[in-house]
Amino acid sequence: MYSVGYTEGKELDDTRAHWRENRPRPLVWAAWYPCDTEPEEMTEATTSNNTALFRMESVAKNAYLSNQKSKFPVVLLSHGTGGSAQSLCWLGTKLAAQGFICIAVSHHGNCSIEPYLPEGFLCWWERARDLSLILDKLSLKGPFADRLDLSDITAAGFSLGGYTVLSLLGAITNYDLFKGWLASKHQKNTGPKEFPNLSQAIPGLMENSEKFRQSMERQGLSYQDHRIKAAVVFAPAPTVRAFEPSSLNSITIPVGIMVGQDDQEAPHQDCAVWLKEQCPDMSIELLGETVGHYVFLPEATELGLETEPDICCDPLEVSRRAIHNRATEFVLKTISNH
């Protein structure tokens, strides 16, 4: 077991633009990694208005990467809708202690560290490229230059992050499939709870935003990153119903799915079980009939429990910490299969 270091930074994607400004797309990243320095207390994860909703583990901030190995395996992490790179801090910390460098990106326009933008919530396919690019950049410069084992890359994501991970494996998006599925469920295509009137923004964006129109044209491209050797998706979001089934069936690397059976945001039969039906080689682990969607967020502070019960509170019989431990073992087991 290693001590755990933590650092963060910002890169730019010169190939894509900021949604609203005349500058490159930002790639704000965070990383948890093995170090040889004793950890110290770290401030709690906050929302965009600096409200501490979630607890974080003790880490050694900006410590040097451990010298016990020349290179370390990598896990790329993708947060859920409206979250941030910190949203999977529990997994990053636990895996770093096991010897992995875990790198997460706050996906532009769809994260809590900046204002929500409808483009960021609508153009989900842009997120996969964020992870591939941050891997490219951090393999060449910064604290992990020449220290990432590019032959041993795993991707893990929660909710919309699960969609992102599957995009990295070659799953192809067809937005019309998603709309058709919603119609079959007699659901209106309004938007997630973080952006409930999202669909109302589409006509204006199509008319006024060239960036949005160009992104919509990119939805059906492949964002496969052949460096990834295994993947885990936690509570995959309904957006997975936009994937072409044949592209899911073509995935050959080990994929693990973990989900609660009381998931109201991403019902397990419609999302997780459907994925396994398209690609039977995927493994799936069901967490129980009282386990909901947000157990894959960090443990909450008292303020979080009081002010955001929908995402911070679990039934009395559900231990978020125990599920995090179980999820970490599930990731390690999936990695061992590649």
Secondary structure, 3 states (H helix, E strand, C coil): CCEEEEEEEEEEEEEEECCCCCCEEEEEEEEEEEECCCCECCCCEECCCCCEEECCCCEEECCCECCCCCCEEEEEEECCCCCCHHHHHHHHHHHHHCCCEEEEEECCCCCCCCCCCHHHHHCCCHHHHHHHHHHHHHHHCCCCCCCEEEEEEEEEEECHHHHHHHHHCCCCECHHHHHHHHHHCCCCCCCCCCCCCHHHHHHHHHHHCHHHHHHHHCCCCCCCCCCEEEEEEECCCHHHHHECHHHHHCCCCCEEEEECCCCCCCCCHHHHHHHHHHCCCCEEEECCCCCCHHHHCCCECHHHHHHCHHHHCCCCCCCHHHHHHHHHHHHHHHHHCC
